[in-house]
């Protein structure tokens, strides 16, 4: 009984090494397990299910093969790929999850998030996030020609990189009080998220009891994943790309 969690692969054509590592990861670890959860920023950018690049089709095909082996696949939006839709998920044999979502992991209720909503000290980003997650705005964007959306994605990426270079590291990390608030709002003692690229297991307190926040790693230089097995403590694992 095994469930795996990954996030922040930022798959893109310019990093075929990450794509190759992901496909190898699936072959080695994902076939025939209970579930694979991908908690956002799976792709570096996503401008609509109608784009269908070779990379996107290759990944969808690989995920579907894993799903057909008996593994359930769950996908959550990140701040880079929030326009992934049900059409892509259908091709990939995946189920799209809301952010946040509570799941039962072998008897332990666990809160799953991408993690960007926890960074409340970055007020400017939270305003941007609210606009990007607005269904009306998303529908308006998806109606634009594909070439326009591709140009928009490039511009947003450049703006994001420029703004992040001038921000303090603490602003881009989670707000501890927000973590506790989310745990208590959902009545759980464990949270798993990505986004910050700071893999670690944090022992904290929520609901007046010990709690745990597990942060998934990004795949820029290492393959990172979390293994959760029935009756065992979750284990963060990695190896170099």
ABEGO torsion letter per residue (X at the ends): XBBBBBBGAGBBAABAAAAAAAAAAAAAAABGBABBBBBEGABABBAEAAAGBAAAAAAAAAAAAAAAAGBBBBBBBBAAAAABBAAAAAAAGBBBBBOBBBBBBGGBBBBBBAGAAABAABAAAAAAAAAAABAAAAAAAAABBAAAAAAAAAAAAAAAAAAAAABBAAAABBBAAAAAAAAAAAGBABBBBBGAGBBBBBBBBBGGBBBBBBBBBBAAABBBBBBBBBGBBBBBBBBBX
